[in-house]
Amino acid sequence: MQVAEPTLSKLKILLCEPRGFCAGVDRAIQIVEKALEQFGAPVYVRHEIVHNRYVVDDLKSKGAVFVEELDEVPDDGQPVIFSAHGVPKSVPEAARQRELFALDATCPLVSKVHREAERHFKAGRQIILIGHAGHPEVIGTMGQLPQGTVALVETAVHAMNITPVKDNIPLAYITQTTLSLDDTSEIIDILKSRYPDIKGPRKEDICYATTNRQQAVKAIAERCDAVLIVGAPNSSNSKRLVEVASRSGCPKAVLVQRADELDWSALEGIKTLGISAGASAPEILVDEIIESFEKHYEVTVETITTATEDIAFKLPRALKG
């Protein structure tokens, strides 16, 4: 007698669009890959080019060498690349002094924040940076100006208690590009209520990709029994997506790097699963996770599109030949 195979439970996956790589991340990875093609290995990269272990390991396999500081880079004439998060001014200056061949992979939208900081500083304003202490982007932004001239605000409570370094000096605020839209809006409202004349950016600092991915997660959260965000634990924008899913009505929101990290017992009984990916996570990791679910469930996938992205950034001139 033939034994029938057990029937798999049905699972609907709501797949967020847009998700995954943004234009800044795509540009940064292209810079490393094209530098390897053009100049050969090794190509040195200061810090993780983007916050994703899969991407970093893939580039290592092609000949990229990741270092923490420039003093680890030998004087062999090979390129050294600055990560997408941006670096303090002291880093390219040190590279110039050593006559290193430097390529800057800083996201142009991060560079925009750097220029705003300099503009406010030249106008004589005290600057408040809304962001997360210790994040490479924050370190890079604060490092555009003399030490002590930028005050960091991380939370609404902090915003309610911060006082200007100097009285009667005008204020301005800038923000990290990968923050929670709702949290940042609350902080900005507090700063504006306390300091009505505070100057803000001409165009919002939180980048289009962060905004679009958060809006897409908001659109599916209430419909899902669980939401998975594919991304790294040190990725600010990925962690914000988990928070957005939880706040928007999903009972279980989880950050996961690879399919082998999935906790199947914690996902038992779900009928609708949302999936998105942080701006540093490649699509191959999303596909890998969906394929894992197809081994455990009878899966149908519905793509939920809330925005269309067609932005691309130019590569450095040195790589155009």
C-alpha positions as CSV (number, residue, x, y, z in Angstrom):
1,M,0.0,0.0,0.0
2,Q,1.4,3.4,-1.1
3,V,1.6,6.0,1.7
4,A,0.5,9.4,0.6
5,E,3.0,12.2,1.2
6,P,1.9,14.8,3.9
7,T,0.1,17.8,2.5
8,L,2.0,21.0,2.9
9,S,0.3,23.9,4.6
10,K,-0.5,26.9,2.4
11,L,1.6,30.1,2.8
12,K,1.1,33.4,1.1
13,I,4.2,35.5,0.7
14,L,3.7,39.3,0.3
15,L,6.9,40.4,-1.4
16,C,7.7,44.1,-1.0
17,E,8.7,46.1,-4.0
18,P,11.0,48.1,-3.9
19,R,13.4,46.1,-1.7
20,G,17.1,45.3,-1.6
21,F,19.9,47.2,-3.3
22,C,19.6,51.0,-3.7
23,A,21.5,53.0,-6.3
24,G,24.2,54.0,-3.8
25,V,24.9,50.4,-2.8
26,D,24.8,49.3,-6.4
27,R,27.3,52.0,-7.4
28,A,29.7,51.2,-4.5
29,I,29.8,47.5,-5.4
30,Q,30.3,48.4,-9.1
31,I,33.2,50.6,-8.1
32,V,35.0,47.7,-6.4
33,E,34.2,45.2,-9.3
34,K,35.3,47.6,-12.0
35,A,38.4,48.6,-10.1
36,L,39.3,44.8,-10.0
37,E,38.6,44.5,-13.7
38,Q,40.6,47.6,-14.6
39,F,43.5,47.4,-12.2
40,G,43.6,43.8,-11.1
41,A,43.8,42.4,-7.6
42,P,44.3,43.4,-4.9
43,V,42.0,46.3,-4.5
44,Y,41.8,47.6,-1.0
45,V,38.5,48.7,0.7
46,R,38.4,50.7,3.9
47,H,35.7,49.1,6.1
48,E,32.8,47.1,4.7
49,I,31.9,48.6,1.3
50,V,28.3,48.0,2.3
51,H,26.8,46.3,5.4
52,N,26.3,42.8,4.1
53,R,28.5,39.8,4.8
54,Y,27.5,38.0,1.6
55,V,28.5,41.0,-0.6
56,V,31.8,41.4,1.3
57,D,32.7,37.7,1.0
58,D,31.8,37.7,-2.7
59,L,34.1,40.7,-3.3
60,K,36.9,39.1,-1.2
61,S,36.7,36.0,-3.5
62,K,37.3,38.3,-6.5
63,G,40.4,39.9,-5.0
64,A,39.2,42.8,-2.7
65,V,41.1,43.2,0.5
66,F,39.1,44.8,3.4
67,V,41.0,46.9,5.9
68,E,40.0,49.0,8.9
69,E,42.4,51.9,8.4
70,L,44.7,53.2,5.7
71,D,47.9,52.2,7.5
72,E,47.0,48.6,6.6
73,V,47.3,49.6,2.8
74,P,50.7,49.1,1.3
75,D,52.3,51.5,-1.1
76,D,51.9,49.2,-4.1
77,G,50.0,51.6,-6.3
78,Q,46.8,49.6,-6.2
79,P,43.4,51.4,-5.6
80,V,42.0,52.0,-2.1
81,I,38.2,52.5,-2.0
82,F,36.2,54.4,0.6
83,S,32.9,52.7,1.6
84,A,29.4,53.9,0.6
85,H,28.8,55.2,4.1
86,G,31.3,58.1,3.7
87,V,34.4,58.9,5.6
88,P,35.7,61.9,7.7
89,K,37.8,64.4,5.8
90,S,40.9,63.2,7.6
91,V,40.8,59.9,5.6
92,P,41.1,61.2,2.0
93,E,43.6,63.8,3.3
94,A,45.7,60.9,4.7
95,A,45.4,59.1,1.4
96,R,46.6,62.3,-0.4
97,Q,49.6,62.7,1.9
98,R,50.7,59.1,1.1
99,E,49.8,59.5,-2.6
100,L,47.5,56.6,-2.5
101,F,45.2,55.9,-5.5
102,A,41.9,56.5,-3.8
103,L,38.4,55.9,-5.2
104,D,35.4,57.3,-3.3
105,A,32.4,55.1,-3.2
106,T,30.5,57.4,-0.8
107,C,26.8,57.4,-1.7
108,P,26.0,60.7,-3.5
109,L,23.0,61.2,-1.1
110,V,25.4,60.9,1.9
111,S,27.7,63.4,0.1
112,K,24.7,65.7,-0.1
113,V,24.5,65.7,3.7
114,H,28.2,66.4,3.9
115,R,27.8,69.5,1.7
116,E,24.8,70.7,3.8
117,A,26.9,70.4,7.0
118,E,29.7,72.5,5.4
119,R,27.2,75.1,4.1
120,H,25.6,75.5,7.5
121,F,29.1,75.7,9.2
122,K,30.2,78.4,6.7
123,A,27.0,80.4,7.5
124,G,27.9,80.4,11.2
125,R,25.2,78.0,12.3
126,Q,25.5,75.4,15.1
127,I,24.7,72.0,13.6
128,I,22.5,69.2,15.2
129,L,22.9,65.8,13.5
130,I,20.1,63.4,14.0
131,G,21.5,59.9,13.8
132,H,23.0,56.9,15.6
133,A,26.2,57.2,17.5
134,G,29.0,55.0,16.2
135,H,27.4,54.4,12.8
136,P,30.0,54.9,10.0
137,E,27.8,57.4,8.2
138,V,27.5,59.5,11.4
139,I,31.2,59.3,12.0
140,G,31.9,60.4,8.4
141,T,29.4,63.3,8.6
142,M,30.6,64.6,11.9
143,G,34.2,64.3,10.5
144,Q,33.5,66.8,7.8
145,L,33.8,69.7,10.3
146,P,36.1,70.6,13.2
147,Q,35.6,68.4,16.3
148,G,32.9,69.7,18.7
149,T,31.0,71.7,16.1
150,V,28.3,69.1,15.4
151,A,26.0,67.9,18.2
152,L,24.4,64.4,17.8
153,V,20.8,63.7,18.7
154,E,19.6,60.1,18.7
155,T,16.2,60.2,20.4
156,A,13.1,62.4,21.0
157,V,14.1,62.5,24.7
158,H,17.5,63.7,23.7
159,A,16.0,66.4,21.4
160,M,13.9,67.7,24.3
161,N,16.9,68.1,26.5
162,I,19.7,69.2,24.2
163,T,20.9,72.8,24.6
164,P,23.0,74.8,22.1
165,V,26.7,74.9,22.6
166,K,26.6,78.7,22.3
167,D,23.7,81.1,23.0
168,N,22.4,83.4,20.3
169,I,24.1,81.4,17.5
170,P,21.6,80.2,14.8
171,L,20.9,76.5,14.6
172,A,20.6,74.0,11.7
173,Y,19.8,70.2,11.6
174,I,20.8,67.5,9.2
175,T,20.1,63.8,9.4
176,Q,21.6,60.4,8.7
177,T,20.1,59.0,5.5
178,T,18.9,55.6,6.8
179,L,16.7,56.6,9.8
180,S,13.1,55.7,10.7
181,L,10.9,58.3,9.0
182,D,8.5,58.4,11.9
183,D,11.2,58.7,14.6
184,T,13.0,61.4,12.7
185,S,9.9,63.4,12.1
186,E,9.1,63.4,15.8
187,I,12.6,64.6,16.6
188,I,12.5,67.3,14.0
189,D,9.1,68.5,15.3
190,I,10.6,68.7,18.8
191,L,13.6,70.7,17.6
192,K,11.3,73.1,15.6
193,S,9.1,73.6,18.6
194,R,12.0,74.5,20.8
195,Y,13.9,76.4,18.2
196,P,11.5,77.9,15.7
197,D,14.2,79.5,13.6
198,I,16.2,76.3,13.1
199,K,17.3,75.6,9.5
200,G,16.6,72.3,7.9
201,P,17.8,70.7,4.6
202,R,16.5,72.1,1.3
203,K,15.5,68.5,0.5
204,E,14.9,65.8,3.1
205,D,18.1,64.0,4.1
206,I,16.6,60.5,4.6
207,C,17.2,58.9,1.2
208,Y,14.6,57.8,-1.3
209,A,15.5,54.1,-0.9
210,T,15.0,54.2,2.9
211,T,11.7,56.0,2.5
212,N,10.4,53.7,-0.2
213,R,11.3,50.5,1.6
214,Q,9.7,51.7,4.9
215,Q,6.5,52.7,3.0
216,A,6.4,49.3,1.3
217,V,6.7,47.5,4.7
218,K,4.0,49.7,6.2
219,A,1.7,48.7,3.3
220,I,1.9,44.9,4.1
221,A,2.5,44.8,7.9
222,E,-1.1,44.5,9.1
223,R,-1.8,41.7,6.6
224,C,1.0,39.5,7.8
225,D,1.4,37.0,10.6
226,A,5.2,37.6,10.3
227,V,7.5,39.8,8.4
228,L,11.1,38.9,7.5
229,I,13.6,41.6,6.7
230,V,16.7,40.3,4.9
231,G,19.7,42.3,6.0
232,A,22.7,42.5,8.3
233,P,22.6,43.3,12.1
234,N,24.9,46.3,11.5
235,S,22.7,47.7,8.7
236,S,20.8,50.7,10.0
237,N,18.2,50.8,7.3
238,S,17.5,47.0,7.7
239,K,17.0,47.4,11.5
240,R,14.6,50.3,10.8
241,L,12.5,48.1,8.6
242,V,12.0,45.6,11.4
243,E,10.9,48.4,13.7
244,V,8.5,49.8,11.0
245,A,6.9,46.3,10.5
246,S,6.3,45.9,14.3
247,R,4.9,49.4,14.7
248,S,2.7,49.1,11.7
249,G,0.8,46.1,13.1
250,C,2.8,42.9,12.4
251,P,2.9,40.7,15.5
252,K,6.3,39.2,14.6
253,A,9.1,41.0,12.7
254,V,12.5,39.4,12.3
255,L,15.9,40.4,10.8
256,V,17.5,37.5,9.1
257,Q,20.8,37.4,7.1
258,R,20.5,34.0,5.3
259,A,18.0,31.2,4.9
260,D,20.0,28.9,7.3
261,E,19.2,31.4,10.1
262,L,15.4,30.9,9.9
263,D,13.8,29.8,13.1
264,W,11.0,27.5,11.8
265,S,9.5,26.8,15.2
266,A,9.0,30.6,15.7
267,L,7.2,30.8,12.4
268,E,5.0,27.8,12.9
269,G,1.3,28.3,12.0
270,I,1.8,31.4,9.9
271,K,-0.5,31.8,6.9
272,T,0.8,35.1,5.4
273,L,4.4,36.1,5.4
274,G,5.8,39.5,4.4
275,I,9.4,39.7,3.0
276,S,11.5,42.8,2.3
277,A,15.2,43.4,2.2
278,G,17.5,46.2,3.4
279,A,19.3,48.4,0.9
280,S,22.5,46.4,1.2
281,A,21.0,43.0,0.7
282,P,21.3,41.3,-2.7
283,E,18.3,39.7,-4.3
284,I,19.9,36.2,-4.3
285,L,19.4,36.1,-0.5
286,V,15.7,36.9,-0.9
287,D,15.4,34.1,-3.5
288,E,17.2,31.7,-1.2
289,I,14.8,32.4,1.6
290,I,11.7,32.0,-0.6
291,E,13.1,28.6,-1.9
292,S,13.5,27.5,1.7
293,F,9.9,28.2,2.5
294,E,8.8,26.3,-0.7
295,K,10.3,23.2,1.0
296,H,8.1,23.6,4.0
297,Y,4.9,25.1,2.6
298,E,2.8,25.3,-0.5
299,V,3.8,28.9,-1.4
300,T,2.2,31.5,-3.5
301,V,4.0,34.9,-3.9
302,E,2.3,38.2,-4.4
303,T,4.4,41.2,-5.1
304,I,3.2,44.4,-3.5
305,T,4.6,47.5,-5.4
306,T,4.4,50.9,-3.7
307,A,7.0,52.7,-5.7
308,T,9.1,52.4,-8.8
309,E,12.8,53.2,-8.7
310,D,14.9,54.1,-11.7
311,I,17.8,56.1,-10.1
312,A,21.4,55.4,-11.1
313,F,24.5,57.2,-10.0
314,K,27.6,57.8,-12.1
315,L,30.9,56.1,-11.4
316,P,34.1,58.0,-10.6
317,R,35.9,59.3,-13.7
318,A,38.9,57.0,-13.1
319,L,36.7,54.0,-13.9
320,K,35.0,55.3,-17.0
321,G,37.8,54.4,-19.4
